[in-house]
Amino acid sequence: MIKKKWFDTVMDWRIWVFPLLLSVLLVIVAKVDFLTFHTLVELFTIIISFIMFAFVWYSHDFSKNLILLFLACGYFWIGSLDLLHVIVYKGMNLFYSDNGNASTQIWITTRYAESLLLLTAPLLSYRVRSKNILVLAFGVIAFSIVILIFSGYFPVTYIENTGLTPFKIYSEYIIILILLLSLITLFRFGEGILEVEKELIALSIVMTICAEIAFTSYVSLYGSANMAGHIFKLFSFWFIFQAIIISNLRKPHIALVESEAYLRNALKDLKNQRYLLDQHALVLTTDQFGNIIYVNDKFCKTSGYTREEIMGQNPRLFKSSFHPDTFYKEMWNVISGGNIWHGEICNQAKNGAHHWLDSTIAPIYDDHGNINQYITIRTDITERKIAEEATRKSETRFREIAETINEVFFIIAPDFKEMIYLSPAFKKIFGLPTKNSSEIPKTVEEYLKKWVHPDDWHILESAVELRVKGDFSTKIPDYRIIQKDSGIRWISTETHPVRNKQGEIIHIIGNHQDVTERRRLGRELRQSQKMEAVGQLTGGIAHDFNNILGIIRGNLEILKIIMPKDAESLERADKAIAGVERGAKIIKKLLNFSRHKVYATELILINHSIDNLKELIARSLTAAIIVKTTLAKKLWRVSIEPDELENAILNLALNARNAMPNGGTLLIGTENKILDKTYVSQNPSSKEGEYVMVSVSDTGCGMSLETQDKILEPFYTTKENEEGTGLGLSMVHGFIRRSGGHINIYSELGKGTTIRLYIPKSLTDVKQTSDIEPDQMTMVQGHETILIVDDEPALCEVAKTQLDILGYTIIIANNAREALSILQKNQNIDLLFSDIVMPGHMDGYELAREVLKKYPDVKILLTSGFTQNREIHLNNGNRKLSRLAQNLLSKPYSQVELANAIRNILDSEYS
């Protein structure tokens, strides 16, 4: 395509005729007088330069061609330098005689300027802001060149009888190189000119290159090489002149012809347009005073008035009460001030009906520039306004509903890209300030990337892909979002297509629902069910195991009494009893795991417990882990089980150790905290109030969000098989819940974990337990008759032996019915000592209820290693059963504990 254009441009004989004829004439002149030849060639190129400048300077406001303006301003000063070159040329002797060096210096600097002009025009012309500054800048460059030459600082370019100096020859080669580069910039960056103009400029550059080649070889200023160079220069200026003419003379002429044709066609269509205007618009014309002088048929039909009734009237004839007087006053001020008024107006017809009109009122001027008429063109838009009002009411109802519901209602485009509408609930659920709208997503992609948790992107991406294909049957799984305050919320999303009559989807509607609380409650329900199942399991085990431990401990204590009193035997028996106590503590932990209330509490300072644990924690961790504590002063007291608190802190420390296999820092801190409404709203499992916070932080590997969701579940562990039971944090959680507190876990992968335990501040002092060990207490003897009820014969035998030693009379029964039978036959029984969990239809509580009813004088002591309904009896409203539950003797018990419990009940005022 480019080759064809070049071929057409080069082969157009019209552009070659004049320069060829002129060249032949000038060659003939050169044979006669070379100086005349040189002068005529230079004058021709100088005149072309000035004409080019004049054309562009006065037509630039029309053509707006910056590249040609840049070239024309440059060629004006190039022509001026060429004029100076002619004046000082050897042989002219006008005011300066020279041997040819000065004229050659002017020549070479001018050619430098010309080549650089052609090179930079496509690159710098777009920076031109003022043509005056541009021509002045080129003038400064030209004068600088002249001063440089005539001051004698410019290198010698020509030596008489020797020819060109090396500087002159090399300069020509440099100029040729610059011209070749200018060809590249012309076609690469010359978007501002036509292709034919670009090709003519390129042809001019080629001719200039030929001229420069010729100028590298002449010896005499009047030689043939010099003559050939000037002929090529003539062609070069002619072709660039043609490019200027095309843009600044031919193009304006063509545009003028086209404008004339357009105007002729516009006038031709004017009558048709007026006819169409009368058919479809309401037209009214008034004089300068507002009196109606013309009205078309359609206006009469809409208003209900005849033309005779309207002519000469003022447009206020159609005025309705819908608009205030200020509306019409502002309209008149606009049009009387010579401006066009456009708006919607409600008019009243002759029959009193209202109709809406889209109106344009424009002033018409006379030959003197004064307003002599006003023309009004109106379109009846009554039906559209009725539809708009219905739509507005519908949208109002829709927005009232959408803005009051807690769910986020949304409308998106069918391609799932643009978010068309998001209801205000979005700000609430997504944690944005009420007045903030800049962060509301405008596209589905923005919503995905900005709000959805990165690990859940695939959920929405898959759902969108299916729905774009038209599949709306697949439910979108719940996914997580990241709130503005960095909180994690779970979102449930539903989408439904809305179709037109053709069945095409026009948009998608749907809703976002915050299901965080629902998921939490579901998770807590599942965990509660798990805990209940674990409680059932551990309860059965605990009952049997505590019986076994009771048998072992009881027999060991009996052996201590009856066996020889040597030190070694007693020491071994004590060690065995200590083992039983350890087993009892393990069973207690299993029971605590599934309980929801705290029983044996103490009023303690948590800082003291942590100080006591520091050495144990340090020994439990590796040497690479640094343990630090930051304990708050004046810490509030709490009422809890001290052992459970210490076990919880130790569990957390051991978990931190596992998270820092290569070492790190473990920080244990305490602080008084007040949880307010804001915190509770973000952590629904907490309650407002005053708490003591215990925080355990590590710099370990951290946990993912999935792990944090499951970490409190029983038997869940991140450790390898057989390295963990998964009960540690579950037991901590159980302890905190029983204490009425709250646990908060914050963790980031690669950064560490912080677990905060919030324990309620104690409001009243709780009587602290005795520091005296049971074995150090004195066993009180007695003579009363005691009925022991237990389904474990061996345990009955142990209790019988222990109480026999203390002087009591013992009767044994293996179930509740047998015990009631004995009580019926024996009226001398002083105390019923019964296990709670027994086979059959009657447990220890039911037996106690029967005894209290039938034998109110019989004292009762209950014992158990596990009871699922103890808290029921603690708060069931029955004062006597509540007291029995409160004074329960836990298995396994020592002889001292048994003896003192029996004595306390017998000596009490209540049965």
Disulfide bonds with the S-S distance in Angstrom:
none
